[in-house]
Amino acid sequence: THFKKNAEFVTGKLWLCTFTLSVAVCAVLLLPISILSNEVLLTFPHSYYMQWLNGSLIRGLWNLVFLFSNLSLVFLMPFAYFFTESEGFAGSKKGIMARVYETAVMLLLLSLLVLGIVWVASALLHLNTARESLYDLWEYYLPHLYSGISLFGVLLLLLCTPFGLSRMFSITGSLLVKPRLLENLEETMNCTVFEEASLSRKLKSEYQDVRKLRKRASPWQRNLGYPVAMLLLLALTAVSVLMVCFHVLELLFDESAMPRGMEDPHLGLASFSMFGSLGAAVQVVIILYLMVSSVVGFYSSPLFTGLLPCAQDTTLTQIIGNCVSLLILSSALPVFSRTLGITRFDLLGDFGRYNWLGSFHIVFLYNMLFAGLTSACLINTVTWALQRELIRAFAYFFKRPSSSGQ
């Protein structure tokens, strides 16, 4: 209700979008909840109040998220889009039911088309299996279809996450007050006031916002907030790259490093990190940080910039597109994190049934590409940022004596 245009308010479609976003949030929290549940059971192994937390509950949560992700991507979001575009068949009585009938027919035709494409693709790879499972919709087609969607999401995360990691530095810098090295704050404020008088109204308002932000900020915020935030982002990014590089070495010498599925998580037996609870907490932070970075990179890329919601200027079609995009990214996050070795918690349920997860060459190449792209983006961003700050500081230092002499 905050982003959509008021003229396009349809309660049912917004509820479908809300449900899809809820599933996306659950998919993001799958690994963090599983890892933290294991650490809680390790810390309180005989606690009566923790007996409800077990492997069966976590496995059921994974299965429900997988089911609702399929339901949202295959049925709910296409239904919402077709209902938005439908007007009813020609000659039929106009109304809600006419639009529902047209939407149902369009969704049925789309389902037949997609299932036909999936069957042809599977027949090209495994002809005998495709013949035997011609009518096996639930156990064969939907998992294969979702496997392809998840592969697309994992590839999208591979492209968006490194770009988002580099963009996090500039976005954080725009939200925080940057420290001014070797600079007199009052003198800078006076210069800003004189510059405001000679600029246009738009630039004048921007300078006023910056000046107000710097005046409201305390000395601790001006001098420590920005460096601490930059160091934290740098540390999280560096730890992510180091974990992926270590996982690359593990792939070469240890077969258990390959991502795989499991039926029973066996919670409370051993920590999923060699550093215990601290390492598990770091894994959770890294997973959430990578998700935020992937969303930032997704909306910062030129292909998807138009999807970014604007307050009271976003159509319902754009909202549906945002829900689908976020669900694809979030549902691929568990596979993405396990493939990169961010955690050793194996994939539960149907998340571990993807055929491409068993290919050593695909997993190894994926890890190498992520490490290379992230390192390149990080080095490029940090290097240019340091160069700009040093050049600005030295320019101010050498200009200062001449201005005081005048």
N, C-alpha and C positions, 0 to 999 in steps of 0.2 A: 504493500500500500504506500510505501514511501517513494519507491522509484518509478512505479508505473504511471502512465497517463490516466487521469480520472475518467476519461471517456471510454476507456477499455476495461473497466472493472468487471471482472467475472469471477465470482467467489469460487466456483468449482475448480477452475483452472489454477487459481492461486493456491488452493489447497493441494492440488497435485504437485505444483512447484515446491510448496512447503514440505511435502512428504519426501520429494526427491532430494532436497537439500538436507533433510534430516538423515536420510540414508547416507549421503555423502559425508556428513559429520561422523556418523557411526563408523564408516569405512576408514576415516582418518584415525579414529581412536582405537581401532582394532588391536594393532600392535602395542601401543602404549598401555592399554588396559591389560592385555595378556602379560606383558613383561612385568608390570607393576603387581599384578595378581600373584605371579610366581614369587616375587620378592617378598610380598606380604606373608605368603604362606611359609616361606623360608624363615622369616623373622618370628612369626607366631605359629609354630607347627602344631601346637596342641591347644590353641585357643578355641573355646566353645563358640565365640562370636564369629569366627572365620570359617566355620564348617560349611556354610552355604557356598563359599568360593571354591570351586573345584573345576577339574578339566572338562566335565560334561557341560557345565554352564558356559565356559569359554567356547567350546566347540559348537554349542547351539547358537551362540552369538555370531560366530563366523558364518554358520550356515544360513542364518536369517539375513545377515547383511548380503550374502551372495544371492539369496533368493530375491530380496527386495531390489537389489541392483539390477538383476535381470528384468524384473517386473517393471521397474521405472524406465530403463533404457529401451526395452522392446515394446512395451505396451502403453504405459502411462504418459510419457513425454510425447511419443508420436500421436497418441489420442488427443492430448492437449493442443498440439500444433494443428492437426487436421481440423479439430473443432473450431479453432480460431479462424481458419481459412474457409470453412464450409459455409454454405448458404442454403443448402437443401437442394434436392434434385429438381430438375426442371419440371414444372407442372404439379409439383407437390405443394401441399399447404405449408406456408411459411410458419416457422416456430422453432422451438427448442428441439422437439422430437425429430423434425425433418433434418436438422443439422446433426443430431445424434446418429440417425440412420446413415447419412452420407459419410460421416466420420467412421462408423463401424465398417462400411463397405470399403472405404479407402484403406483402413487399417488391415482388413482381411487380405486385400490385394497386395499390400506391401509385405505382409507376413509371408504370403505364398511366394512372392518374388525373392525375398531374402532367404527363405528356406531352400528354394531352388538353387540359388547361388551357392549357399553353404554346402548343399549336397553335391553339386558339380565340383566344387573345390575339394571336398573330402574324397570324391571318387577319383579325382586326378592323383591324389596322394595314396589312398588306400581303397582300391576298387572293391575288394571282397567285403571289407568292413562296411562300406557304404551300402552295398546291396543288402547285407544282413540287417542293417539298421535303418532301412528305408522308412519305416513307420515309427521308429523310436524317437519321438520328438523330445521327451523330457530328459532322457538319459544320454542322448547323443548330440542332437542338433543344438539345443540351447547351450550346453557346456562348450561346444566347439565355437558357436557364435560368440559367446562371452569371452572365450579364449582369444579370438581375433580382436575383439574390442579391447580387452586387457592388453594385448600386445601393442595395439595402437596407442593406448594410454601410457604404457611404459616407454615407448619411443618418444611420445610427446613430452614425458617427464625428462627424458634424456636431453632433449633440446631446450626445454624451458628452464630447467633447474640451474644449469651453469649460468645462463643469461640472467636469471633471477638473483643468483648469488652475487653477481657483480652489481646488479641494480640496487640491491639492498643497501649498499654503502652510500650511494647517491641519495636514495630516498630517506635513509636515516639522517644524513647530513642536512637535508632540507627541513626536517622536522625538529632538529636540535639547534641550539645556538653554538656556532663555531667559535673556538677561542681565537683571538687576534694576537699573534705573536709579535712582540716588540712594538706594540701599538698602544697609544693613549686613547682610552675609550671616549673621553669627553671631546677630544679633538676630532675623533671620527664622527661623533654625533653632530658636531658643528658643521663639518664638511657635508654630512648627509642633509642637514637642513638647507644649506645653500644649494645643493644639487636639486633638492625637491622643488625649489622655487623656479627652476629653469626647465623642468620636465613637464610632460603632459600629465593629465589627471590620472591616467592609468598607472604610469610609472610612479607618480607621486604617492598614490595609495599603496603600492607595493613597498616603497621605501618606508612609508609610515608604519606598515605592518612589521617590517624588519626592525625598525627603530624601537617600536613598542615591545617587540619580543625580547630584544636585547636589554631594554631598560627593566622589564619585569624579571628577567633572569637574575638569579643571585650569582655572586662571584664563583661559588662552587659549580653551579650549572654552566656558567660561561667557560670555566677553565677545565672542569673535569668531566662534565656530562658527555660532550662530544668525543673526547679521546677514549673514555671508558666504553662507550657504545661501539666505536670503531674497533677497538681492541677485542671486544666481545664477539662482534661479527667476524673479525679476522680469525679469532681462535676457533669458533664454531666451523667456519669454512675449512680451516687447516686441518682440524680434527676429522672432518668428513672425508677430506682427500686422503689423509693418512690411513683411515680405516679402510677405504677402498683399495689403496695400494697394498696394505697388509692382506686384504682378502684376495688380491691378485696372486700374491705369493702362496697363499693357502690353496688356491685352486690348482696350482702347479704340483703340490706335494700331498694334498689331502683330499680324498674323494668326498668326505663328509662336508666339505665346504660348499658343495653344489646345492642349490636350492631344491627342495623336494617337499612332498606332502606327507602329512602324518595324520593318523586317526585319533590318537590320544596324546594330549600335550604333556601329561605326567607332571603336573604342576607341583611345586614344593619339594622336588628332589634335589635340584642343583640350579645354581644361577646360570643364566644365559650369557653372562659376561665373565671373563677371567678376572675382572677387578671387583666382583661382587656387586653389592647394592649400588655403590657409587658408579660403577661402569654401566649398570642397568639404567640408572637415572640419566647418565650421559646419552645412552642410546635413545631414550624417550625424547630428550631435548633435541637431539640431532634429527630424529624422524619428523618431529613437528616443525623444526627449522627448515628442513628440506621441503616440506609441504608448503609452508608459507613462501619460500623462495620460488617454488615452481609456479604458484599462483601469481606472484609478482612478475615472473618471467613470461607467463602466458599472456597476461594483460598488457605487458610492455612490448610484446612482439608486434611487428607491423600487421601481421595477418589477423590478429585477434583484438586489436585496439578498439575497433568499432563495437565490440561486445561489452565494453566497460560500461556499467550502469551509470546514468546521470540522474540526479534527483528530479523527479517529476517530469522526466523527458525520456523515458524508456518504454518502448512498446512491449506488449506481452510476448511477442515473438522473440524479442531480445532476452527477456527474462527466461523463457524456455531454453534458449540457446545457452545462457549462463548456467542454468541448472544442469543441463546435459554435459557441458564442458567440465564443470566442477565435479560431477559424479564420475566422469571418466578418469579424471586426474586422481581423485581420492580413492576410487576402487582399485586403481593400479598401484597405489602407494605401498600396500603390504608386499606385493610382488617386487616392486622397485627396491624397497629397503632390504628384503632378503636377498635379492640378486646381487646387490652391491655389498653385502656382508655387513651392513650396519648393525644387524642383530643376527643371532644364531637361532632365533625362534622360528622353527619351520612352519610352513604354511599349512593351515588346517582346512579340512573339507575339500570343496571343489576348487579352492584357490590353488591347491597344489597339483591339480590334474592337467595343467597346461602342458601340451606336448613339447613346446620349445624350451621349457625349463630344464629338460634332460640333456640338452645339447651343450657340450662343453665349449665348443667354438663360439656359439652365440653368447653364452654367459661371460666368457673370458673377453671377447671383443667388446661387449657392452661395458664391462668394468674398465677396460682400457680407454674407451671413448669418453666415459664420464670423467675419469681422472684427468685425461688430457684436456678436455674442453674446460673443465672447472679450473684447472691450474692456469690455462692460458687466459681465461677471463679474469681470474684473481690477480695474476701478475700484471695484466694490462691495466686493470682498474686501480690497484694500489700504487703501481709505479707512476702513472700519470697524476694521481691525486697528490702523491708526495712531491712530484716535480712542481706542480702548480703552487702548493703551499710554500715550498722553499723559494721558488722564484718570487712569489709575492712578498715573502718575509725579507729577502735580501734587497728587493727593489725598494721596499719601505725603509730599510735600514740605511741605504745609501742616499735616499732622497731626504731623509730627516734632517741632516746638518744644513743643507742648503735652504730648507724651509725655515729653520730656526734663525739662520743668519739674516734672512729677509725680515 
